[in-house]
Amino acid sequence: MNNISTCKSNLIFFALLFKNKTDLEHVKQSISRDYGKIIKESPIYEFNHSSYYSKEMGEPLYRQFIGIGASLSPPNYWTIKHWSTELETHFTHKTKRTINIDPGVLHAHNAIFFSTKDFAHRLPIGHQIYAEVSLLYKKKKFHTLDWTYPDMAKQEILDFFSDFRKCLL
């Protein structure tokens, strides 16, 4: 008989895309209040890998990844994307977002983002939310996949996830 294994631990992370640091700091306060202490932060860098958000948010845009010292139960993965989508509505100007909040969870072997957009490489997890494995950990480092956002291939971001992974083990 095969036994069903329990899900291993994970840690919550957020990819934050923003125009001004004031909004960034307010969002980080909300994240800390609702999900726990921020234990890891990537450097802030200019996001120039896509023009997808430029029309809505303007330019220049900046990105930062943050890691939280808390986990999320798999049946509740969808809740964090609903929470982040709601929080984004508090950071709008004339119906346009000033910050984009993409949550995910880090497992020992991968990093998973949650999205409201369906696509061939995303799996539905309920409540109109999809999960996407964006990074795989093998041979002692993280690797990108064909659909991984281009800025996540930057060495400093791969290093962020490798360092954050140490908090999990």
C-alpha positions as CSV (number, residue, x, y, z in Angstrom):
1,M,0.0,0.0,0.0
2,N,1.3,3.5,-0.9
3,N,1.1,6.1,1.8
4,I,0.2,9.7,1.0
5,S,2.9,11.9,2.2
6,T,2.2,15.2,3.9
7,C,3.2,18.4,2.3
8,K,6.6,19.7,3.3
9,S,7.0,23.1,4.8
10,N,7.0,26.3,2.8
11,L,7.7,30.0,3.3
12,I,5.7,32.8,1.8
13,F,7.3,35.4,-0.5
14,F,6.1,38.4,-2.5
15,A,7.3,40.0,-5.7
16,L,6.5,43.7,-5.4
17,L,6.5,45.9,-8.5
18,F,6.2,49.6,-7.7
19,K,6.8,53.2,-8.8
20,N,7.4,54.9,-5.5
21,K,9.0,53.7,-2.3
22,T,6.2,55.2,-0.1
23,D,3.7,52.7,-1.5
24,L,6.3,49.9,-1.2
25,E,6.8,50.6,2.6
26,H,3.0,50.8,3.2
27,V,2.5,47.4,1.4
28,K,5.4,45.9,3.4
29,Q,3.7,47.0,6.6
30,S,0.4,45.4,5.5
31,I,2.2,42.2,4.6
32,S,4.0,42.1,8.0
33,R,0.8,42.8,9.8
34,D,-1.2,40.1,8.1
35,Y,1.4,37.4,7.2
36,G,4.3,37.9,9.6
37,K,7.8,39.3,9.9
38,I,9.8,40.0,6.7
39,I,13.0,37.9,7.1
40,K,14.6,38.4,3.7
41,E,14.7,41.2,1.2
42,S,16.2,41.3,-2.3
43,P,17.9,44.5,-3.5
44,I,15.5,46.9,-5.2
45,Y,16.2,47.1,-8.9
46,E,14.8,48.8,-11.9
47,F,12.2,46.7,-13.7
48,N,13.0,47.1,-17.4
49,H,12.3,43.5,-18.6
50,S,8.8,44.1,-19.9
51,S,6.6,47.1,-20.8
52,Y,3.4,45.1,-19.8
53,Y,2.9,47.3,-16.6
54,S,4.1,50.6,-18.0
55,K,0.8,51.9,-19.4
56,E,-1.0,51.3,-16.1
57,M,1.7,52.2,-13.7
58,G,4.1,54.5,-15.6
59,E,7.9,54.4,-15.6
60,P,10.4,53.9,-14.2
61,L,9.2,50.8,-12.3
62,Y,11.1,49.0,-9.6
63,R,11.0,45.4,-8.2
64,Q,11.8,43.9,-4.9
65,F,11.3,40.3,-3.6
66,I,10.6,39.8,0.1
67,G,10.4,36.6,2.2
68,I,8.2,36.1,5.2
69,G,8.9,33.8,8.1
70,A,5.5,32.1,7.9
71,S,4.1,29.3,5.8
72,L,0.7,28.7,4.1
73,S,-1.3,25.5,4.0
74,P,-1.8,24.2,0.4
75,P,-5.6,24.3,0.7
76,N,-5.3,28.0,1.5
77,Y,-2.9,29.0,-1.3
78,W,-5.6,30.8,-3.2
79,T,-6.3,33.1,-0.2
80,I,-3.1,35.0,-0.4
81,K,-3.7,35.9,-4.0
82,H,-7.2,37.2,-3.2
83,W,-5.6,39.1,-0.3
84,S,-3.0,40.7,-2.5
85,T,-5.5,41.6,-5.2
86,E,-7.6,43.3,-2.6
87,L,-4.6,45.2,-1.1
88,E,-3.7,46.5,-4.6
89,T,-7.1,48.2,-4.8
90,H,-6.0,50.4,-1.9
91,F,-3.0,51.6,-4.0
92,T,-4.7,53.0,-7.0
93,H,-4.7,56.4,-8.6
94,K,-7.5,57.1,-11.1
95,T,-8.3,53.4,-11.3
96,K,-4.7,52.5,-12.1
97,R,-2.6,50.4,-9.7
98,T,0.6,52.0,-8.3
99,I,1.9,48.7,-7.0
100,N,1.6,45.1,-8.2
101,I,1.8,42.3,-5.6
102,D,2.5,38.8,-6.7
103,P,2.6,36.3,-3.8
104,G,4.1,32.8,-3.8
105,V,5.5,30.0,-1.7
106,L,9.0,28.6,-1.5
107,H,9.4,24.9,-1.1
108,A,12.7,23.1,-0.8
109,H,12.5,22.2,-4.5
110,N,10.7,25.0,-6.1
111,A,9.2,28.5,-6.0
112,I,5.5,28.8,-6.9
113,F,3.7,32.0,-7.8
114,F,-0.1,32.5,-7.7
115,S,-2.0,34.3,-10.4
116,T,-5.5,35.2,-11.5
117,K,-4.5,34.5,-15.1
118,D,-4.9,31.1,-16.7
119,F,-2.2,29.8,-19.0
120,A,-1.0,26.4,-20.3
121,H,1.7,26.0,-17.6
122,R,-0.5,27.1,-14.7
123,L,-2.7,24.8,-12.7
124,P,-6.1,25.8,-11.2
125,I,-6.0,25.7,-7.4
126,G,-9.5,27.0,-6.7
127,H,-11.4,30.3,-6.4
128,Q,-10.2,31.4,-9.9
129,I,-6.5,31.3,-8.8
130,Y,-3.7,29.4,-10.6
131,A,-0.3,28.2,-9.4
132,E,2.9,28.3,-11.5
133,V,6.2,26.7,-10.6
134,S,8.6,29.4,-11.7
135,L,11.9,28.1,-10.3
136,L,13.2,24.6,-9.7
137,Y,16.0,23.8,-7.2
138,K,18.3,21.1,-8.5
139,K,22.0,20.5,-8.3
140,K,22.4,22.9,-5.4
141,K,20.9,25.9,-7.2
142,F,17.7,27.4,-8.6
143,H,17.0,27.2,-12.3
144,T,14.5,29.1,-14.4
145,L,12.0,27.6,-16.7
146,D,10.8,28.6,-20.1
147,W,8.0,30.7,-18.6
148,T,9.9,32.2,-15.7
149,Y,9.7,36.0,-15.7
150,P,13.0,37.2,-17.2
151,D,14.0,39.4,-14.3
152,M,14.0,36.3,-12.0
153,A,16.9,35.0,-14.0
154,K,19.1,37.8,-12.6
155,Q,21.8,36.3,-10.4
156,E,20.9,38.5,-7.4
157,I,17.3,37.2,-7.5
158,L,18.4,33.6,-7.8
159,D,20.7,34.3,-4.8
160,F,17.8,35.8,-2.9
161,F,15.8,32.6,-3.3
162,S,18.8,30.4,-2.5
163,D,19.4,32.4,0.7
164,F,15.7,32.4,1.6
165,R,15.6,28.7,1.1
166,K,18.1,28.3,3.9
167,C,15.5,29.7,6.3
168,L,13.3,26.8,5.3
169,L,15.7,23.9,5.9
